[in-house]
Amino acid sequence: MNYALLPFRTFSRETEYSGRPDIRDALASGQRTVASNAIDNLELLNHVVETLRNLPWNFSVDHCHEQNGQLHLAIMAHDLGRNLDVGDKMNAGFFLQNSDAADFETLACARMFRVSCENGALLECEKGQAFTIATADAPPGNWKAKIKDVVDRSFSGDGLDVDLARFRATTQQMVITPYEFLCHLSAQGLIDDDEQSDIQSAFSDAADSTMYGLINAVTQVAHGLRSDDRWARAFQIERLGGEILRGDHNLPTLDPVYSR
């Protein structure tokens, strides 16, 4: 279910987002079971809200979804953004996922929000920009300090300038063989056949033959997955967009790539 996270307003161009219940009230009033190696979603959200309220920015909730103990949250700062180009503004943001049952890793990381299309990319490019807890591990005693560090980095003006420079560099990087690049992702099991087709279509429709255009095509597909209520997969694809930005999935220089 989609929730509000008070005291922050919910960002959307759709009126359906108004009047949603606050997630912390919903969690506090319901019966929940938290695994011994997991962080309690309610405790985690209380800590995030407290940390954000100590920062000077105007925040809003991009997404706040929880179902069966699985939490996905994305926050953006309206007044902390930079123009990549005319009409293409990117705002600082923060992403959080957690599971009361430790079904998947806890992840806190920076998230760049592209205002024109409401797409986001998860950024884990440098030390202090992300924090993870594997499902098999008990939360470390300093997890609150680690989460605070990621929030502070996510909403740092200097950090935003570094992230924007990464994106700006991709606008100068031409993608000569987008189909081959996507086959490379498919061969690694990072995207399925439908996602490969959807990314290729979004890339072609945008007519931006740069790596920036490809990253935007990937995050556009993630946006569509959220609309289909496939939240966990949507943020896996957003994370893939950040990995492409980081250069993790560049084509091999010698070996040919074949589709599955």
C-alpha positions as a Markdown table, in Angstrom:
| # | Residue | x | y | z |
|---|---|---|---|---|
| 1 | Met | 0.0 | 0.0 | 0.0 |
| 2 | Asn | 1.1 | 3.6 | -0.7 |
| 3 | Tyr | 1.4 | 5.8 | 2.3 |
| 4 | Ala | 2.2 | 9.4 | 3.4 |
| 5 | Leu | 5.1 | 10.1 | 5.7 |
| 6 | Leu | 4.3 | 13.0 | 7.9 |
| 7 | Pro | 5.3 | 15.8 | 8.4 |
| 8 | Phe | 6.5 | 15.8 | 4.8 |
| 9 | Arg | 4.1 | 16.3 | 1.9 |
| 10 | Thr | 3.8 | 13.8 | -0.9 |
| 11 | Phe | 5.1 | 14.8 | -4.3 |
| 12 | Ser | 2.9 | 13.9 | -7.2 |
| 13 | Arg | 1.1 | 15.4 | -10.1 |
| 14 | Glu | -1.8 | 13.1 | -9.4 |
| 15 | Thr | -4.6 | 13.9 | -7.0 |
| 16 | Glu | -4.8 | 10.2 | -5.9 |
| 17 | Tyr | -1.8 | 10.8 | -3.7 |
| 18 | Ser | -3.7 | 13.1 | -1.4 |
| 19 | Gly | -5.3 | 11.9 | 1.9 |
| 20 | Arg | -3.1 | 8.8 | 2.3 |
| 21 | Pro | -2.6 | 7.5 | 5.8 |
| 22 | Asp | 0.7 | 8.1 | 7.6 |
| 23 | Ile | 2.9 | 5.0 | 7.4 |
| 24 | Arg | 4.2 | 5.3 | 11.0 |
| 25 | Asp | 0.6 | 5.4 | 12.4 |
| 26 | Ala | -0.3 | 2.4 | 10.3 |
| 27 | Leu | 2.7 | 0.4 | 11.5 |
| 28 | Ala | 2.3 | 1.4 | 15.1 |
| 29 | Ser | -1.4 | 0.3 | 15.1 |
| 30 | Gly | -0.9 | -3.1 | 13.4 |
| 31 | Gln | 0.4 | -6.5 | 14.4 |
| 32 | Arg | 3.9 | -7.1 | 13.1 |
| 33 | Thr | 6.7 | -9.6 | 13.4 |
| 34 | Val | 10.3 | -8.4 | 13.1 |
| 35 | Ala | 13.0 | -11.0 | 12.4 |
| 36 | Ser | 15.9 | -11.1 | 14.8 |
| 37 | Asn | 18.4 | -10.1 | 12.1 |
| 38 | Ala | 16.2 | -7.3 | 10.7 |
| 39 | Ile | 15.7 | -3.6 | 11.6 |
| 40 | Asp | 12.2 | -2.7 | 12.6 |
| 41 | Asn | 10.6 | -0.6 | 9.8 |
| 42 | Leu | 8.9 | 1.7 | 12.3 |
| 43 | Glu | 12.2 | 2.3 | 14.2 |
| 44 | Leu | 14.0 | 2.9 | 10.9 |
| 45 | Leu | 11.4 | 5.4 | 9.7 |
| 46 | Asn | 11.4 | 7.3 | 13.0 |
| 47 | His | 15.1 | 7.7 | 12.7 |
| 48 | Val | 15.0 | 8.8 | 9.1 |
| 49 | Val | 12.3 | 11.4 | 9.9 |
| 50 | Glu | 14.3 | 12.7 | 12.9 |
| 51 | Thr | 17.4 | 13.0 | 10.7 |
| 52 | Leu | 15.6 | 14.8 | 7.9 |
| 53 | Arg | 13.9 | 17.3 | 10.2 |
| 54 | Asn | 17.4 | 18.5 | 11.3 |
| 55 | Leu | 18.3 | 19.4 | 7.7 |
| 56 | Pro | 17.4 | 22.8 | 6.2 |
| 57 | Trp | 15.7 | 21.6 | 3.0 |
| 58 | Asn | 12.1 | 21.4 | 1.9 |
| 59 | Phe | 11.4 | 17.7 | 1.6 |
| 60 | Ser | 8.6 | 15.7 | 0.0 |
| 61 | Val | 7.9 | 12.0 | -0.3 |
| 62 | Asp | 8.3 | 10.7 | -3.9 |
| 63 | His | 7.2 | 7.2 | -2.9 |
| 64 | Cys | 6.4 | 5.4 | 0.3 |
| 65 | His | 5.2 | 1.9 | -0.1 |
| 66 | Glu | 4.9 | -0.9 | 2.4 |
| 67 | Gln | 3.4 | -4.4 | 2.0 |
| 68 | Asn | 3.9 | -7.5 | 4.2 |
| 69 | Gly | 6.8 | -5.8 | 6.0 |
| 70 | Gln | 8.6 | -4.8 | 2.8 |
| 71 | Leu | 9.3 | -1.1 | 2.8 |
| 72 | His | 10.4 | 1.2 | -0.1 |
| 73 | Leu | 10.8 | 4.9 | 0.5 |
| 74 | Ala | 12.1 | 7.7 | -1.7 |
| 75 | Ile | 12.5 | 11.3 | -0.5 |
| 76 | Met | 13.5 | 14.4 | -2.5 |
| 77 | Ala | 14.5 | 18.0 | -1.6 |
| 78 | His | 12.6 | 20.6 | -3.6 |
| 79 | Asp | 15.1 | 23.4 | -2.9 |
| 80 | Leu | 18.3 | 21.4 | -3.5 |
| 81 | Gly | 18.6 | 20.9 | -7.2 |
| 82 | Arg | 20.7 | 21.7 | -10.2 |
| 83 | Asn | 20.0 | 22.3 | -13.9 |
| 84 | Leu | 21.8 | 19.7 | -16.1 |
| 85 | Asp | 20.5 | 21.5 | -19.1 |
| 86 | Val | 17.7 | 24.0 | -19.9 |
| 87 | Gly | 14.4 | 22.4 | -18.7 |
| 88 | Asp | 16.3 | 19.4 | -17.2 |
| 89 | Lys | 16.6 | 19.8 | -13.5 |
| 90 | Met | 17.8 | 17.1 | -11.1 |
| 91 | Asn | 17.1 | 17.2 | -7.4 |
| 92 | Ala | 18.8 | 15.6 | -4.5 |
| 93 | Gly | 17.1 | 12.6 | -3.0 |
| 94 | Phe | 17.4 | 9.6 | -0.7 |
| 95 | Phe | 16.2 | 6.0 | -1.1 |
| 96 | Leu | 15.5 | 3.4 | 1.6 |
| 97 | Gln | 14.5 | -0.2 | 1.4 |
| 98 | Asn | 14.0 | -2.6 | 4.3 |
| 99 | Ser | 12.2 | -5.8 | 5.3 |
| 100 | Asp | 10.9 | -6.7 | 8.7 |
| 101 | Ala | 11.4 | -10.3 | 7.7 |
| 102 | Ala | 14.9 | -9.7 | 6.3 |
| 103 | Asp | 13.6 | -10.9 | 2.9 |
| 104 | Phe | 16.1 | -8.7 | 1.1 |
| 105 | Glu | 19.1 | -6.5 | 2.1 |
| 106 | Thr | 18.6 | -3.2 | 3.9 |
| 107 | Leu | 19.7 | -0.4 | 1.5 |
| 108 | Ala | 20.1 | 3.3 | 2.1 |
| 109 | Cys | 21.6 | 5.4 | -0.7 |
| 110 | Ala | 21.5 | 8.7 | -2.6 |
| 111 | Arg | 18.9 | 9.0 | -5.3 |
| 112 | Met | 18.9 | 11.7 | -8.0 |
| 113 | Phe | 15.4 | 12.8 | -9.0 |
| 114 | Arg | 14.8 | 14.0 | -12.6 |
| 115 | Val | 12.0 | 16.5 | -12.2 |
| 116 | Ser | 10.8 | 16.6 | -15.9 |
| 117 | Cys | 9.9 | 12.9 | -15.9 |
| 118 | Glu | 9.7 | 12.0 | -12.2 |
| 119 | Asn | 12.3 | 9.3 | -12.7 |
| 120 | Gly | 15.0 | 8.5 | -10.3 |
| 121 | Ala | 18.4 | 6.7 | -10.3 |
| 122 | Leu | 20.0 | 5.2 | -7.2 |
| 123 | Leu | 23.5 | 6.3 | -6.6 |
| 124 | Glu | 26.2 | 4.2 | -4.9 |
| 125 | Cys | 29.2 | 5.6 | -6.5 |
| 126 | Glu | 31.5 | 6.5 | -3.6 |
| 127 | Lys | 32.1 | 5.9 | 0.0 |
| 128 | Gly | 29.4 | 7.3 | 2.3 |
| 129 | Gln | 26.8 | 7.4 | -0.5 |
| 130 | Ala | 25.2 | 4.1 | 0.4 |
| 131 | Phe | 24.9 | 1.7 | 3.3 |
| 132 | Thr | 23.7 | -1.9 | 3.1 |
| 133 | Ile | 23.0 | -4.8 | 5.5 |
| 134 | Ala | 23.0 | -8.3 | 4.0 |
| 135 | Thr | 20.0 | -10.5 | 4.8 |
| 136 | Ala | 22.1 | -13.0 | 6.7 |
| 137 | Asp | 23.7 | -10.3 | 9.0 |
| 138 | Ala | 22.4 | -8.8 | 12.2 |
| 139 | Pro | 22.2 | -5.0 | 12.1 |
| 140 | Pro | 25.4 | -3.5 | 13.4 |
| 141 | Gly | 25.2 | -1.5 | 16.5 |
| 142 | Asn | 26.0 | 1.8 | 14.7 |
| 143 | Trp | 23.3 | 1.4 | 12.0 |
| 144 | Lys | 21.6 | 4.7 | 13.0 |
| 145 | Ala | 24.9 | 6.6 | 12.5 |
| 146 | Lys | 25.4 | 5.0 | 9.2 |
| 147 | Ile | 21.9 | 5.9 | 8.0 |
| 148 | Lys | 22.4 | 9.4 | 9.1 |
| 149 | Asp | 25.7 | 9.6 | 7.2 |
| 150 | Val | 24.0 | 8.6 | 4.0 |
| 151 | Val | 21.1 | 11.0 | 4.5 |
| 152 | Asp | 23.6 | 13.9 | 5.1 |
| 153 | Arg | 25.6 | 12.9 | 2.0 |
| 154 | Ser | 22.4 | 12.6 | -0.1 |
| 155 | Phe | 21.4 | 16.2 | 0.8 |
| 156 | Ser | 24.8 | 17.8 | 0.6 |
| 157 | Gly | 25.2 | 20.6 | -2.0 |
| 158 | Asp | 28.8 | 19.6 | -2.6 |
| 159 | Gly | 27.7 | 15.9 | -3.1 |
| 160 | Leu | 25.0 | 17.0 | -5.5 |
| 161 | Asp | 27.5 | 18.8 | -7.6 |
| 162 | Val | 29.7 | 15.7 | -7.8 |
| 163 | Asp | 26.7 | 13.5 | -8.8 |
| 164 | Leu | 25.6 | 16.1 | -11.4 |
| 165 | Ala | 29.1 | 16.0 | -12.9 |
| 166 | Arg | 28.8 | 12.3 | -13.3 |
| 167 | Phe | 25.5 | 12.7 | -15.2 |
| 168 | Arg | 26.8 | 15.5 | -17.3 |
| 169 | Ala | 29.7 | 13.3 | -18.4 |
| 170 | Thr | 27.3 | 10.8 | -19.8 |
| 171 | Thr | 25.7 | 13.4 | -22.0 |
| 172 | Gln | 29.0 | 13.5 | -24.0 |
| 173 | Gln | 29.2 | 9.7 | -24.2 |
| 174 | Met | 27.6 | 8.3 | -27.3 |
| 175 | Val | 26.0 | 4.8 | -27.3 |
| 176 | Ile | 26.9 | 3.4 | -30.7 |
| 177 | Thr | 25.3 | 0.0 | -30.2 |
| 178 | Pro | 22.4 | 0.3 | -27.7 |
| 179 | Tyr | 21.0 | -3.1 | -28.7 |
| 180 | Glu | 24.4 | -4.8 | -28.0 |
| 181 | Phe | 24.6 | -3.0 | -24.6 |
| 182 | Leu | 21.1 | -4.2 | -23.7 |
| 183 | Cys | 22.0 | -7.7 | -24.8 |
| 184 | His | 25.0 | -7.5 | -22.5 |
| 185 | Leu | 22.7 | -6.6 | -19.6 |
| 186 | Ser | 20.3 | -9.4 | -20.6 |
| 187 | Ala | 23.1 | -12.0 | -20.8 |
| 188 | Gln | 24.1 | -11.2 | -17.2 |
| 189 | Gly | 20.5 | -11.7 | -16.1 |
| 190 | Leu | 20.1 | -8.0 | -15.1 |
| 191 | Ile | 17.0 | -7.4 | -17.3 |
| 192 | Asp | 14.5 | -9.8 | -18.8 |
| 193 | Asp | 13.4 | -9.9 | -22.4 |
| 194 | Asp | 10.4 | -7.6 | -21.8 |
| 195 | Glu | 12.5 | -5.1 | -20.0 |
| 196 | Gln | 15.1 | -5.1 | -22.7 |
| 197 | Ser | 12.4 | -4.4 | -25.3 |
| 198 | Asp | 10.9 | -1.6 | -23.2 |
| 199 | Ile | 14.2 | 0.1 | -22.6 |
| 200 | Gln | 15.1 | -0.1 | -26.3 |
| 201 | Ser | 11.7 | 1.5 | -27.1 |
| 202 | Ala | 12.1 | 4.3 | -24.6 |
| 203 | Phe | 15.7 | 4.9 | -25.8 |
| 204 | Ser | 14.6 | 5.1 | -29.4 |
| 205 | Asp | 11.5 | 7.3 | -28.7 |
| 206 | Ala | 13.6 | 9.8 | -26.8 |
| 207 | Ala | 16.1 | 10.1 | -29.7 |
| 208 | Asp | 19.0 | 10.8 | -27.2 |
| 209 | Ser | 21.8 | 8.5 | -28.4 |
| 210 | Thr | 24.0 | 9.2 | -25.3 |
| 211 | Met | 24.7 | 7.2 | -22.2 |
| 212 | Tyr | 22.5 | 9.7 | -20.4 |
| 213 | Gly | 19.7 | 8.9 | -22.8 |
| 214 | Leu | 20.2 | 5.2 | -22.0 |
| 215 | Ile | 20.1 | 5.7 | -18.3 |
| 216 | Asn | 17.0 | 7.7 | -18.6 |
| 217 | Ala | 15.4 | 4.9 | -20.7 |
| 218 | Val | 16.2 | 2.5 | -17.9 |
| 219 | Thr | 14.7 | 4.6 | -15.2 |
| 220 | Gln | 11.7 | 5.3 | -17.3 |
| 221 | Val | 11.0 | 1.5 | -17.3 |
| 222 | Ala | 11.4 | 1.5 | -13.6 |
| 223 | His | 8.7 | 4.2 | -13.4 |
| 224 | Gly | 6.4 | 2.0 | -15.3 |
| 225 | Leu | 7.1 | -0.9 | -13.0 |
| 226 | Arg | 6.0 | 1.2 | -10.0 |
| 227 | Ser | 2.8 | 2.1 | -11.9 |
| 228 | Asp | 2.2 | -1.7 | -12.2 |
| 229 | Asp | 2.7 | -2.1 | -8.4 |
| 230 | Arg | 6.0 | -4.0 | -8.9 |
| 231 | Trp | 7.9 | -2.0 | -6.3 |
| 232 | Ala | 10.8 | -4.3 | -5.5 |
| 233 | Arg | 11.6 | -4.8 | -9.2 |
| 234 | Ala | 11.2 | -1.1 | -10.0 |
| 235 | Phe | 13.9 | -0.1 | -7.5 |
| 236 | Gln | 16.2 | -2.9 | -8.8 |
| 237 | Ile | 16.0 | -1.3 | -12.2 |
| 238 | Glu | 16.6 | 2.2 | -10.7 |
| 239 | Arg | 19.6 | 0.7 | -9.0 |
| 240 | Leu | 20.7 | -0.7 | -12.4 |
| 241 | Gly | 20.5 | 2.9 | -13.7 |
| 242 | Gly | 23.0 | 4.0 | -11.0 |
| 243 | Glu | 25.3 | 1.1 | -11.8 |
| 244 | Ile | 25.4 | 2.0 | -15.4 |
| 245 | Leu | 26.2 | 5.6 | -14.4 |
| 246 | Arg | 29.0 | 4.2 | -12.3 |
| 247 | Gly | 30.4 | 2.2 | -15.2 |
| 248 | Asp | 29.7 | -1.3 | -13.8 |
| 249 | His | 28.2 | -2.8 | -17.0 |
| 250 | Asn | 30.3 | -1.4 | -19.8 |
| 251 | Leu | 30.6 | -3.7 | -22.8 |
| 252 | Pro | 33.7 | -6.0 | -22.9 |
| 253 | Thr | 36.2 | -4.6 | -25.4 |
| 254 | Leu | 37.0 | -7.8 | -27.2 |
| 255 | Asp | 34.3 | -10.4 | -26.7 |
| 256 | Pro | 31.1 | -10.4 | -28.8 |
| 257 | Val | 27.8 | -10.2 | -26.9 |
| 258 | Tyr | 24.9 | -12.6 | -27.7 |
| 259 | Ser | 21.3 | -12.4 | -26.6 |
| 260 | Arg | 20.0 | -15.2 | -24.5 |
